[in-house]
Amino acid sequence: MKFFIIFGNPVAHSKSPQMHNFTFKSLNFDGCYTRYLLKDENLLKDKFFELNIDGANITVPFKEKAFEICDETVGIANSIKAVNTIIKKDNKLIGYNTDAPGFYESIKSYKFKNALILGAGGTAKAISEIFDEKNIDFTILNRSKKRLDYFINKGYKSFSWDDFKIDGFDLIINTTSAGLNDENLPAPKEILESIFKNAKYAVDVIYGKETPFLKMAKEFNLTIKDGKDMLLYQGVLAFEIFTDFEYEKSEIEKYMKEGLEL
Ligand code: NDP
C-alpha cells in the first residue's frame, strides 16, 4: 500500500483526504491518505522519512519550506519557490506546485483580456506565475507595499491601495485571506465598486463560504466562483503525480469531485 499525508497547520479542515481516499478506492489503487498537524516547519523533512510515506501535499504555512527541503523541484514550482506536492523517488524528494495550474484549470473557460489579482501572498505568486507563463495581462493590488517587491522585481504591474490606478479589468481574483474568518473586503469598498462596474468575473480562492467579496460581486451581476474548483484541480494534478500518471485525468476528476462532496 502507498501512503500519503497532507502537512499543514491548521490541517483539520482539509478536504484533501476525502478526495484522495475516495478516488483511490474508486480506481482500485492501493493507497491511503491522511492529515498531519505539523507544528514546526524544521521537522518537515524528518517527518516525511520517519513516517515512511510515498508522497505528500503541503498546505499553509509550509509551502516555502517544502520547496527548500526538496532534492529536485519541477516546472513552475521553481519560479514560485513554493511546493504543495512532494513524491519520494529513490529516497529523494521531488517537489511540484499544482496550485498554479489548478487555479488556471478552474478559470480557463472564461473569456477575459486582463485580470486584477488582489493580494500579494503565496497564492498571488502562484497565480501571477501561471498568468505570466500563459501570456495573460494582469495587475497586482495589495493592501501594503511591503510584499510587492517580489512582483516589482519580476516586472509585474503592482500597486498598493494608495497608488492604485483604476483601469478596466475583466477578471478580479481575491487571493487575500480577507473574508476567510471575518467579514472583511479585500480592498476598500470604493475601489471594489469602481472595478466591479466594468468587470465580468469575480473569483475567490477561499472556499466553503460566500465571502463579502463574492457577495458584493453578485450585486454587480458578475459571474462568480469560489475556490472549490481550484482545490479540486490542484488535487487532480497531485493525484496524477502520486499515481505516476497511470489513470485518465477525466476519471480522476470525476471521482475527486464526488469525494469533495462527501
Ligand atoms: P498569505 O498569508 O501568503 O497572503 C495573504 C495576503 O492577504 C497578503 O497579501 C495580505 O496583505 C492580504 N490580506 C490579509 N488580510 C487582509 C485584509 N483584511 N484586507 C486586505 N488584504 C489582506 O496567504 P496565502 O496566499 O497562502 O493564502 C491566501 C488565501 O488563499 C487563504 O484564504 C487560503 O485559504 C486560500 N487558498 C486557497 C486554495 C484553494 O485550493 N482554493 C489554495 C491555497 C490558498 P498584506 O501584505 O497587506 O498583509
py3Dmol code that shows the C-alpha trace and the ligand (Angstrom):
import py3Dmol

protein = """\
ATOM      1  CA  MET A   1       0.000   0.000   0.000  1.00  0.00           C
ATOM      2  CA  LYS A   2       1.181   3.543  -0.808  1.00  0.00           C
ATOM      3  CA  PHE A   3       0.853   6.077   1.969  1.00  0.00           C
ATOM      4  CA  PHE A   4       0.255   9.847   1.583  1.00  0.00           C
ATOM      5  CA  ILE A   5      -0.098  12.749   4.012  1.00  0.00           C
ATOM      6  CA  ILE A   6      -1.143  16.381   3.993  1.00  0.00           C
ATOM      7  CA  PHE A   7       1.073  18.501   6.244  1.00  0.00           C
ATOM      8  CA  GLY A   8      -0.291  21.826   7.493  1.00  0.00           C
ATOM      9  CA  ASN A   9      -1.177  23.980  10.463  1.00  0.00           C
ATOM     10  CA  PRO A  10      -4.144  24.095  10.744  1.00  0.00           C
ATOM     11  CA  VAL A  11      -4.971  20.978   8.764  1.00  0.00           C
ATOM     12  CA  ALA A  12      -8.124  19.557  10.374  1.00  0.00           C
ATOM     13  CA  HIS A  13     -10.372  21.388   7.873  1.00  0.00           C
ATOM     14  CA  SER A  14      -8.608  19.957   4.812  1.00  0.00           C
ATOM     15  CA  LYS A  15     -10.807  18.111   2.331  1.00  0.00           C
ATOM     16  CA  SER A  16      -7.830  16.506   0.572  1.00  0.00           C
ATOM     17  CA  PRO A  17      -8.015  13.165   2.491  1.00  0.00           C
ATOM     18  CA  GLN A  18     -11.646  12.552   1.494  1.00  0.00           C
ATOM     19  CA  MET A  19     -10.930  13.495  -2.143  1.00  0.00           C
ATOM     20  CA  HIS A  20      -7.853  11.279  -2.488  1.00  0.00           C
ATOM     21  CA  ASN A  21      -9.147   8.304  -0.472  1.00  0.00           C
ATOM     22  CA  PHE A  22     -12.430   8.189  -2.385  1.00  0.00           C
ATOM     23  CA  THR A  23     -10.525   8.275  -5.693  1.00  0.00           C
ATOM     24  CA  PHE A  24      -8.006   5.605  -4.580  1.00  0.00           C
ATOM     25  CA  LYS A  25     -10.916   3.340  -3.702  1.00  0.00           C
ATOM     26  CA  SER A  26     -12.896   4.061  -6.869  1.00  0.00           C
ATOM     27  CA  LEU A  27      -9.862   3.358  -9.082  1.00  0.00           C
ATOM     28  CA  ASN A  28      -8.771   0.305  -7.065  1.00  0.00           C
ATOM     29  CA  PHE A  29      -5.452   1.933  -6.244  1.00  0.00           C
ATOM     30  CA  ASP A  30      -3.930   0.517  -3.065  1.00  0.00           C
ATOM     31  CA  GLY A  31      -3.380   3.829  -1.300  1.00  0.00           C
ATOM     32  CA  CYS A  32      -4.191   5.674   1.902  1.00  0.00           C
ATOM     33  CA  TYR A  33      -4.122   9.440   2.591  1.00  0.00           C
ATOM     34  CA  THR A  34      -4.305  11.174   5.967  1.00  0.00           C
ATOM     35  CA  ARG A  35      -3.654  14.512   7.731  1.00  0.00           C
ATOM     36  CA  TYR A  36      -0.660  15.501   9.845  1.00  0.00           C
ATOM     37  CA  LEU A  37      -0.684  18.592  12.040  1.00  0.00           C
ATOM     38  CA  LEU A  38       2.891  19.865  11.855  1.00  0.00           C
ATOM     39  CA  LYS A  39       3.882  22.410  14.480  1.00  0.00           C
ATOM     40  CA  ASP A  40       7.466  23.124  13.432  1.00  0.00           C
ATOM     41  CA  GLU A  41       8.470  23.565   9.781  1.00  0.00           C
ATOM     42  CA  ASN A  42      12.006  22.420  10.576  1.00  0.00           C
ATOM     43  CA  LEU A  43      10.641  18.924  11.183  1.00  0.00           C
ATOM     44  CA  LEU A  44       9.008  18.603   7.748  1.00  0.00           C
ATOM     45  CA  LYS A  45      11.808  16.618   6.093  1.00  0.00           C
ATOM     46  CA  ASP A  46      12.428  14.353   9.105  1.00  0.00           C
ATOM     47  CA  LYS A  47       8.708  13.581   9.426  1.00  0.00           C
ATOM     48  CA  PHE A  48       8.469  12.707   5.736  1.00  0.00           C
ATOM     49  CA  PHE A  49      11.127   9.981   6.148  1.00  0.00           C
ATOM     50  CA  GLU A  50      10.182   8.966   9.679  1.00  0.00           C
ATOM     51  CA  LEU A  51       6.573   8.268   8.650  1.00  0.00           C
ATOM     52  CA  ASN A  52       7.878   6.380   5.608  1.00  0.00           C
ATOM     53  CA  ILE A  53       5.362   7.954   3.225  1.00  0.00           C
ATOM     54  CA  ASP A  54       5.406   7.858  -0.572  1.00  0.00           C
ATOM     55  CA  GLY A  55       4.096  11.362  -1.140  1.00  0.00           C
ATOM     56  CA  ALA A  56       2.590  14.432   0.486  1.00  0.00           C
ATOM     57  CA  ASN A  57       0.646  17.600  -0.027  1.00  0.00           C
ATOM     58  CA  ILE A  58       1.791  20.648   1.856  1.00  0.00           C
ATOM     59  CA  THR A  59      -0.556  23.428   2.841  1.00  0.00           C
ATOM     60  CA  VAL A  60      -0.265  26.720   4.753  1.00  0.00           C
ATOM     61  CA  PRO A  61       2.164  27.784   6.122  1.00  0.00           C
ATOM     62  CA  PHE A  62       4.794  25.300   4.922  1.00  0.00           C
ATOM     63  CA  LYS A  63       4.887  25.620   1.112  1.00  0.00           C
ATOM     64  CA  GLU A  64       8.101  27.676   1.023  1.00  0.00           C
ATOM     65  CA  LYS A  65       9.792  25.287   3.474  1.00  0.00           C
ATOM     66  CA  ALA A  66       8.636  22.374   1.315  1.00  0.00           C
ATOM     67  CA  PHE A  67      10.412  23.958  -1.657  1.00  0.00           C
ATOM     68  CA  GLU A  68      13.622  24.182   0.404  1.00  0.00           C
ATOM     69  CA  ILE A  69      13.669  20.545   1.542  1.00  0.00           C
ATOM     70  CA  CYS A  70      13.237  19.005  -1.925  1.00  0.00           C
ATOM     71  CA  ASP A  71      16.218  17.454  -3.711  1.00  0.00           C
ATOM     72  CA  GLU A  72      14.672  18.380  -7.041  1.00  0.00           C
ATOM     73  CA  THR A  73      11.849  20.766  -7.978  1.00  0.00           C
ATOM     74  CA  VAL A  74       9.890  20.585 -11.196  1.00  0.00           C
ATOM     75  CA  GLY A  75       8.407  23.240 -13.525  1.00  0.00           C
ATOM     76  CA  ILE A  76       6.558  26.261 -12.183  1.00  0.00           C
ATOM     77  CA  ALA A  77       7.489  25.420  -8.552  1.00  0.00           C
ATOM     78  CA  ASN A  78      10.897  26.895  -9.427  1.00  0.00           C
ATOM     79  CA  SER A  79       9.583  30.356 -10.285  1.00  0.00           C
ATOM     80  CA  ILE A  80       7.104  30.438  -7.376  1.00  0.00           C
ATOM     81  CA  LYS A  81       9.642  28.921  -4.960  1.00  0.00           C
ATOM     82  CA  ALA A  82       6.788  27.109  -3.230  1.00  0.00           C
ATOM     83  CA  VAL A  83       5.836  23.425  -3.337  1.00  0.00           C
ATOM     84  CA  ASN A  84       2.472  21.843  -2.473  1.00  0.00           C
ATOM     85  CA  THR A  85       3.119  18.292  -3.732  1.00  0.00           C
ATOM     86  CA  ILE A  86       6.098  16.021  -2.987  1.00  0.00           C
ATOM     87  CA  ILE A  87       6.854  12.458  -4.018  1.00  0.00           C
ATOM     88  CA  LYS A  88       9.695  10.235  -2.862  1.00  0.00           C
ATOM     89  CA  LYS A  89      11.725   8.587  -5.624  1.00  0.00           C
ATOM     90  CA  ASP A  90      14.868   6.558  -4.834  1.00  0.00           C
ATOM     91  CA  ASN A  91      14.873   8.197  -1.388  1.00  0.00           C
ATOM     92  CA  LYS A  92      14.959  11.662  -2.957  1.00  0.00           C
ATOM     93  CA  LEU A  93      12.198  14.265  -2.562  1.00  0.00           C
ATOM     94  CA  ILE A  94      10.791  15.675  -5.811  1.00  0.00           C
ATOM     95  CA  GLY A  95       8.602  18.785  -5.467  1.00  0.00           C
ATOM     96  CA  TYR A  96       5.845  20.247  -7.645  1.00  0.00           C
ATOM     97  CA  ASN A  97       3.387  23.132  -7.453  1.00  0.00           C
ATOM     98  CA  THR A  98      -0.115  22.132  -8.558  1.00  0.00           C
ATOM     99  CA  ASP A  99      -1.862  25.209  -7.042  1.00  0.00           C
ATOM    100  CA  ALA A 100      -0.911  27.405 -10.002  1.00  0.00           C
ATOM    101  CA  PRO A 101      -2.041  25.076 -12.841  1.00  0.00           C
ATOM    102  CA  GLY A 102      -5.005  24.062 -10.644  1.00  0.00           C
ATOM    103  CA  PHE A 103      -6.166  27.661 -10.473  1.00  0.00           C
ATOM    104  CA  TYR A 104      -5.680  28.129 -14.222  1.00  0.00           C
ATOM    105  CA  GLU A 105      -7.721  25.000 -14.941  1.00  0.00           C
ATOM    106  CA  SER A 106     -10.569  26.424 -12.841  1.00  0.00           C
ATOM    107  CA  ILE A 107     -10.894  29.627 -14.922  1.00  0.00           C
ATOM    108  CA  LYS A 108      -9.672  28.564 -18.346  1.00  0.00           C
ATOM    109  CA  SER A 109     -13.166  28.583 -19.877  1.00  0.00           C
ATOM    110  CA  TYR A 110     -13.549  32.295 -19.001  1.00  0.00           C
ATOM    111  CA  LYS A 111     -13.201  34.842 -21.817  1.00  0.00           C
ATOM    112  CA  PHE A 112     -11.163  37.742 -20.423  1.00  0.00           C
ATOM    113  CA  LYS A 113      -8.500  40.087 -21.726  1.00  0.00           C
ATOM    114  CA  ASN A 114      -6.940  41.071 -18.403  1.00  0.00           C
ATOM    115  CA  ALA A 115      -7.086  40.325 -14.694  1.00  0.00           C
ATOM    116  CA  LEU A 116      -6.603  42.050 -11.350  1.00  0.00           C
ATOM    117  CA  ILE A 117      -5.104  39.951  -8.561  1.00  0.00           C
ATOM    118  CA  LEU A 118      -5.952  41.205  -5.056  1.00  0.00           C
ATOM    119  CA  GLY A 119      -3.261  40.223  -2.546  1.00  0.00           C
ATOM    120  CA  ALA A 120       0.482  39.579  -2.722  1.00  0.00           C
ATOM    121  CA  GLY A 121       0.982  36.397  -0.685  1.00  0.00           C
ATOM    122  CA  GLY A 122       1.811  32.833  -1.728  1.00  0.00           C
ATOM    123  CA  THR A 123      -1.363  32.311  -3.748  1.00  0.00           C
ATOM    124  CA  ALA A 124      -0.920  35.598  -5.616  1.00  0.00           C
ATOM    125  CA  LYS A 125       2.619  34.493  -6.523  1.00  0.00           C
ATOM    126  CA  ALA A 126       1.349  31.161  -7.857  1.00  0.00           C
ATOM    127  CA  ILE A 127      -1.393  32.782  -9.949  1.00  0.00           C
ATOM    128  CA  SER A 128       0.867  35.532 -11.296  1.00  0.00           C
ATOM    129  CA  GLU A 129       3.447  32.949 -12.420  1.00  0.00           C
ATOM    130  CA  ILE A 130       0.914  30.854 -14.312  1.00  0.00           C
ATOM    131  CA  PHE A 131      -0.591  34.010 -15.885  1.00  0.00           C
ATOM    132  CA  ASP A 132       2.887  35.111 -16.939  1.00  0.00           C
ATOM    133  CA  GLU A 133       3.538  31.661 -18.422  1.00  0.00           C
ATOM    134  CA  LYS A 134       0.236  31.831 -20.348  1.00  0.00           C
ATOM    135  CA  ASN A 135       0.860  35.432 -21.503  1.00  0.00           C
ATOM    136  CA  ILE A 136      -2.196  36.756 -19.668  1.00  0.00           C
ATOM    137  CA  ASP A 137      -2.210  40.500 -18.913  1.00  0.00           C
ATOM    138  CA  PHE A 138      -2.536  41.025 -15.148  1.00  0.00           C
ATOM    139  CA  THR A 139      -2.036  43.592 -12.373  1.00  0.00           C
ATOM    140  CA  ILE A 140      -1.415  43.075  -8.648  1.00  0.00           C
ATOM    141  CA  LEU A 141      -3.110  45.170  -5.953  1.00  0.00           C
ATOM    142  CA  ASN A 142      -2.128  44.704  -2.305  1.00  0.00           C
ATOM    143  CA  ARG A 143      -3.012  46.421   0.967  1.00  0.00           C
ATOM    144  CA  SER A 144       0.602  47.067   1.962  1.00  0.00           C
ATOM    145  CA  LYS A 145       3.667  47.930  -0.144  1.00  0.00           C
ATOM    146  CA  LYS A 146       5.994  45.559   1.687  1.00  0.00           C
ATOM    147  CA  ARG A 147       5.038  42.370  -0.097  1.00  0.00           C
ATOM    148  CA  LEU A 148       5.068  43.956  -3.566  1.00  0.00           C
ATOM    149  CA  ASP A 149       8.861  43.767  -4.002  1.00  0.00           C
ATOM    150  CA  TYR A 150       8.730  40.221  -5.356  1.00  0.00           C
ATOM    151  CA  PHE A 151       6.264  41.286  -8.081  1.00  0.00           C
ATOM    152  CA  ILE A 152       8.050  44.584  -8.894  1.00  0.00           C
ATOM    153  CA  ASN A 153      11.348  42.725  -9.296  1.00  0.00           C
ATOM    154  CA  LYS A 154       9.683  40.424 -11.784  1.00  0.00           C
ATOM    155  CA  GLY A 155       8.472  43.455 -13.759  1.00  0.00           C
ATOM    156  CA  TYR A 156       4.787  42.829 -12.979  1.00  0.00           C
ATOM    157  CA  LYS A 157       2.372  45.794 -12.717  1.00  0.00           C
ATOM    158  CA  SER A 158       1.996  46.184  -8.946  1.00  0.00           C
ATOM    159  CA  PHE A 159       0.167  48.701  -6.777  1.00  0.00           C
ATOM    160  CA  SER A 160      -0.822  49.254  -3.180  1.00  0.00           C
ATOM    161  CA  TRP A 161      -4.167  50.845  -2.261  1.00  0.00           C
ATOM    162  CA  ASP A 162      -2.538  54.327  -2.088  1.00  0.00           C
ATOM    163  CA  ASP A 163      -1.160  54.492  -5.614  1.00  0.00           C
ATOM    164  CA  PHE A 164      -3.609  52.247  -7.498  1.00  0.00           C
ATOM    165  CA  LYS A 165      -4.745  53.479 -10.923  1.00  0.00           C
ATOM    166  CA  ILE A 166      -8.187  52.066 -11.588  1.00  0.00           C
ATOM    167  CA  ASP A 167      -8.468  50.565 -15.026  1.00  0.00           C
ATOM    168  CA  GLY A 168     -10.891  48.217 -16.785  1.00  0.00           C
ATOM    169  CA  PHE A 169     -10.331  44.615 -15.615  1.00  0.00           C
ATOM    170  CA  ASP A 170     -12.455  41.691 -16.849  1.00  0.00           C
ATOM    171  CA  LEU A 171     -11.476  39.223 -14.137  1.00  0.00           C
ATOM    172  CA  ILE A 172     -10.970  40.095 -10.447  1.00  0.00           C
ATOM    173  CA  ILE A 173      -9.365  37.492  -8.180  1.00  0.00           C
ATOM    174  CA  ASN A 174      -9.288  37.639  -4.393  1.00  0.00           C
ATOM    175  CA  THR A 175      -6.205  35.810  -3.105  1.00  0.00           C
ATOM    176  CA  THR A 176      -6.167  37.589   0.269  1.00  0.00           C
ATOM    177  CA  SER A 177      -7.424  35.923   3.425  1.00  0.00           C
ATOM    178  CA  ALA A 178      -9.942  38.764   3.937  1.00  0.00           C
ATOM    179  CA  GLY A 179     -13.318  37.100   4.413  1.00  0.00           C
ATOM    180  CA  LEU A 180     -11.858  33.745   5.480  1.00  0.00           C
ATOM    181  CA  ASN A 181     -12.513  34.090   9.206  1.00  0.00           C
ATOM    182  CA  ASP A 182     -14.053  37.572   9.195  1.00  0.00           C
ATOM    183  CA  GLU A 183     -16.409  39.738   7.142  1.00  0.00           C
ATOM    184  CA  ASN A 184     -13.722  41.998   5.629  1.00  0.00           C
ATOM    185  CA  LEU A 185     -13.466  43.030   1.991  1.00  0.00           C
ATOM    186  CA  PRO A 186     -10.027  42.541   0.372  1.00  0.00           C
ATOM    187  CA  ALA A 187      -9.809  46.228  -0.689  1.00  0.00           C
ATOM    188  CA  PRO A 188     -11.656  49.471   0.161  1.00  0.00           C
ATOM    189  CA  LYS A 189     -15.301  49.411  -0.915  1.00  0.00           C
ATOM    190  CA  GLU A 190     -14.879  52.420  -3.251  1.00  0.00           C
ATOM    191  CA  ILE A 191     -12.057  50.703  -5.150  1.00  0.00           C
ATOM    192  CA  LEU A 192     -14.068  47.498  -5.498  1.00  0.00           C
ATOM    193  CA  GLU A 193     -17.130  49.423  -6.690  1.00  0.00           C
ATOM    194  CA  SER A 194     -15.125  51.107  -9.467  1.00  0.00           C
ATOM    195  CA  ILE A 195     -13.536  47.816 -10.521  1.00  0.00           C
ATOM    196  CA  PHE A 196     -16.726  45.747 -10.419  1.00  0.00           C
ATOM    197  CA  LYS A 197     -18.577  48.253 -12.618  1.00  0.00           C
ATOM    198  CA  ASN A 198     -16.561  47.194 -15.678  1.00  0.00           C
ATOM    199  CA  ALA A 199     -15.708  43.582 -14.762  1.00  0.00           C
ATOM    200  CA  LYS A 200     -17.170  40.266 -15.967  1.00  0.00           C
ATOM    201  CA  TYR A 201     -15.900  37.696 -13.448  1.00  0.00           C
ATOM    202  CA  ALA A 202     -15.028  37.605  -9.730  1.00  0.00           C
ATOM    203  CA  VAL A 203     -13.146  34.604  -8.335  1.00  0.00           C
ATOM    204  CA  ASP A 204     -12.262  33.991  -4.692  1.00  0.00           C
ATOM    205  CA  VAL A 205      -9.701  31.343  -3.754  1.00  0.00           C
ATOM    206  CA  ILE A 206     -11.439  30.917  -0.388  1.00  0.00           C
ATOM    207  CA  TYR A 207     -13.903  28.027  -0.450  1.00  0.00           C
ATOM    208  CA  GLY A 208     -16.719  26.750   1.719  1.00  0.00           C
ATOM    209  CA  LYS A 209     -18.382  30.125   2.252  1.00  0.00           C
ATOM    210  CA  GLU A 210     -19.675  33.074   0.265  1.00  0.00           C
ATOM    211  CA  THR A 211     -17.215  35.829   1.178  1.00  0.00           C
ATOM    212  CA  PRO A 212     -18.158  39.543   1.373  1.00  0.00           C
ATOM    213  CA  PHE A 213     -16.088  39.912  -1.836  1.00  0.00           C
ATOM    214  CA  LEU A 214     -18.287  37.430  -3.729  1.00  0.00           C
ATOM    215  CA  LYS A 215     -21.486  38.813  -2.182  1.00  0.00           C
ATOM    216  CA  MET A 216     -20.570  42.275  -3.426  1.00  0.00           C
ATOM    217  CA  ALA A 217     -19.603  40.974  -6.883  1.00  0.00           C
ATOM    218  CA  LYS A 218     -23.006  39.326  -7.113  1.00  0.00           C
ATOM    219  CA  GLU A 219     -24.681  42.694  -6.542  1.00  0.00           C
ATOM    220  CA  PHE A 220     -22.844  43.919  -9.649  1.00  0.00           C
ATOM    221  CA  ASN A 221     -24.140  40.889 -11.603  1.00  0.00           C
ATOM    222  CA  LEU A 222     -20.689  39.406 -12.163  1.00  0.00           C
ATOM    223  CA  THR A 223     -20.173  35.704 -12.779  1.00  0.00           C
ATOM    224  CA  ILE A 224     -18.712  34.423  -9.506  1.00  0.00           C
ATOM    225  CA  LYS A 225     -16.718  31.372  -8.421  1.00  0.00           C
ATOM    226  CA  ASP A 226     -15.229  30.342  -5.080  1.00  0.00           C
ATOM    227  CA  GLY A 227     -12.015  28.335  -4.522  1.00  0.00           C
ATOM    228  CA  LYS A 228     -13.557  24.876  -4.676  1.00  0.00           C
ATOM    229  CA  ASP A 229     -12.604  24.255  -8.305  1.00  0.00           C
ATOM    230  CA  MET A 230      -9.022  25.342  -7.610  1.00  0.00           C
ATOM    231  CA  LEU A 231      -8.931  22.879  -4.714  1.00  0.00           C
ATOM    232  CA  LEU A 232     -10.339  20.170  -6.964  1.00  0.00           C
ATOM    233  CA  TYR A 233      -7.895  20.692  -9.838  1.00  0.00           C
ATOM    234  CA  GLN A 234      -4.777  21.055  -7.668  1.00  0.00           C
ATOM    235  CA  GLY A 235      -5.879  17.708  -6.180  1.00  0.00           C
ATOM    236  CA  VAL A 236      -6.396  16.067  -9.576  1.00  0.00           C
ATOM    237  CA  LEU A 237      -2.894  17.132 -10.672  1.00  0.00           C
ATOM    238  CA  ALA A 238      -1.371  15.935  -7.367  1.00  0.00           C
ATOM    239  CA  PHE A 239      -3.184  12.593  -7.735  1.00  0.00           C
ATOM    240  CA  GLU A 240      -1.671  12.146 -11.206  1.00  0.00           C
ATOM    241  CA  ILE A 241       1.800  12.707  -9.724  1.00  0.00           C
ATOM    242  CA  PHE A 242       1.142  10.364  -6.759  1.00  0.00           C
ATOM    243  CA  THR A 243      -0.020   7.554  -9.064  1.00  0.00           C
ATOM    244  CA  ASP A 244       2.625   8.176 -11.735  1.00  0.00           C
ATOM    245  CA  PHE A 245       0.110   9.215 -14.435  1.00  0.00           C
ATOM    246  CA  GLU A 246      -1.458   5.768 -14.511  1.00  0.00           C
ATOM    247  CA  TYR A 247      -5.090   6.967 -14.825  1.00  0.00           C
ATOM    248  CA  GLU A 248      -7.135   9.156 -17.184  1.00  0.00           C
ATOM    249  CA  LYS A 249      -7.414  12.718 -15.909  1.00  0.00           C
ATOM    250  CA  SER A 250     -11.178  12.793 -16.643  1.00  0.00           C
ATOM    251  CA  GLU A 251     -11.683   9.711 -14.457  1.00  0.00           C
ATOM    252  CA  ILE A 252      -9.649  11.166 -11.577  1.00  0.00           C
ATOM    253  CA  GLU A 253     -11.617  14.417 -11.848  1.00  0.00           C
ATOM    254  CA  LYS A 254     -14.948  12.577 -11.729  1.00  0.00           C
ATOM    255  CA  TYR A 255     -14.088  10.728  -8.500  1.00  0.00           C
ATOM    256  CA  MET A 256     -12.333  13.694  -6.879  1.00  0.00           C
ATOM    257  CA  LYS A 257     -15.475  15.774  -7.444  1.00  0.00           C
ATOM    258  CA  GLU A 258     -17.573  13.068  -5.769  1.00  0.00           C
ATOM    259  CA  GLY A 259     -15.062  12.766  -2.914  1.00  0.00           C
ATOM    260  CA  LEU A 260     -15.137  16.519  -2.349  1.00  0.00           C
ATOM    261  CA  GLU A 261     -18.913  16.463  -1.889  1.00  0.00           C
ATOM    262  CA  LEU A 262     -18.921  13.638   0.706  1.00  0.00           C
TER     263      LEU A 262
END
"""
ligand_1 = """\
48
NDP
P -0.612 34.744 2.579
O -0.600 34.820 4.054
O 0.643 34.350 1.856
O -1.068 36.204 1.991
C -2.160 36.864 2.493
C -2.448 38.161 1.657
O -3.711 38.634 2.108
C -1.457 39.292 1.834
O -1.251 39.925 0.592
C -2.172 40.255 2.814
O -1.863 41.622 2.613
C -3.613 40.027 2.405
N -4.582 40.303 3.453
C -4.801 39.626 4.609
N -5.825 40.164 5.291
C -6.277 41.216 4.545
C -7.315 42.166 4.710
N -8.111 42.156 5.796
N -7.504 43.080 3.749
C -6.720 43.099 2.645
N -5.702 42.232 2.425
C -5.481 41.301 3.379
O -1.817 33.797 2.209
P -1.939 32.678 1.050
O -1.686 33.319 -0.274
O -1.153 31.486 1.427
O -3.489 32.278 1.200
C -4.492 33.224 0.909
C -5.861 32.534 0.843
O -5.884 31.579 -0.199
C -6.254 31.793 2.118
O -7.576 32.184 2.421
C -6.196 30.330 1.714
O -7.141 29.571 2.424
C -6.543 30.405 0.235
N -6.053 29.265 -0.592
C -6.958 28.500 -1.298
C -6.531 27.432 -2.104
C -7.530 26.588 -2.843
O -7.166 25.490 -3.288
N -8.728 27.041 -3.065
C -5.088 27.098 -2.221
C -4.223 27.994 -1.472
C -4.714 29.015 -0.687
P -0.647 42.388 3.405
O 0.594 42.102 2.596
O -1.024 43.814 3.370
O -0.600 41.806 4.781
"""
view = py3Dmol.view(width=600, height=400)
view.addModel(protein, "pdb")
view.setStyle({"model": 0}, {"cartoon": {"style": "trace"}})
view.addModel(ligand_1, "xyz")
view.setStyle({"model": 1}, {"stick": {}})
view.zoomTo()
view.show()
